[in-house]
Amino acid sequence: MVAVTPAAFETAGEAERGFDGLRAGAAGLTARITHVRDGIGWIWVVPGSRGLPEVRSSRAYERYATCQNAFRRFVVLLAKQPARELPERAVPLRRPDGR
């Protein structure tokens, strides 16, 4: 597991559409690297609409530079994912209501 999302999806199809929307915008993703609140380490967070996290690292990294490299690897892996044929067009990972 490379990253997690705080969004909850009701169906697998919704989750796939969210992932496809994230994949489609992989080249333009930027991360905010921040220190973990409780503990030691760094995490990367891709801010979404209204500054809420859209996706973040699945774990904390001991070094800032390691965290940066992990985000770069995430973007490369995401961009390599093939587009999926979905019944509806891809939508942003976060729902319009912020959940």
N, C-alpha and C positions, 0 to 999 in steps of 0.2 A: 504494500500500500504506500503510495507516494503522497497523497493529499486527501483531505476530508472536506466536506462542506457542512455548514450548519443548517442548510435547508433540509426540510423533510418533504419527501415526495409520497403521494398517495399510491402511485402505481409505478411499475418498472418502466413503462413507456414515458412517463413524466421525467423520471431520472435520466433516461437515455436522451430525451430531447434537451434537458439541461446540460448534460455532458457534451452533446453535439454543439450546442451554442457556445460553450466554453472552448471546445476544440476549434471551432470556426474562428474565434478571436484570439487564438494562441499567440500569434505574432505580435499583437499589441498589448499583451499582458504586462503589467508592472507590479512589483511586490513591495510591500512595506515590511522591512525586517525590524523586528522588535524583540526586546528582552522578555522572557517568560515572567509572568507576574509571581507565581509561586514556584520557586525553584531556580535552577541554574540552567542557562542556555538561551538560545535564540530560535525564533520561529519566523517563517515568512507568511505573509497574509496578502491576498489579492483583494483589495477593497472593491466592493460593488457599488450599486446605487445607494445613495444617502450615506456613504461611508461604512456601510455594514459589510462584514467579511463575506466574500463570495466563495472563496476556497482558501485553505491554509495548509501548511505542512502537517503531516500526520504525527510528527514528533519534534522535540526540541533538539537543536544541535549545539554542541559544546562551544564551537567557534563561530564567530560571525561570518568568516570567509567560507566555512563549510556550508553554512545556511545559504549564502548567496549561490554557491555552486549547486546546491540541491534544487534551488528554484530554477536555475538555468537548465538543469537536467529535466525537471518537470515540464518546462516549456517545450523542450526538444521532443520529449516522449509524447506530449499532447499533440504537437503538430504532426507527428508521424502516424497518428491514429487515422485510419481510413474513415471517410464520411460514411454514415449509415443511411440506409433508405428508411425514412421514418414516415408514418402516416400523416403527420402534420409538420409544418415547418419548425425549425429549431428555434427555441426561445431562450432568453437569458436564464442562467442557472437559478437566480433568485426570483421568486414570485413577485408580482406587482404589489402585493400587500405586505412585502417585507419579510415574509416567512421563508 
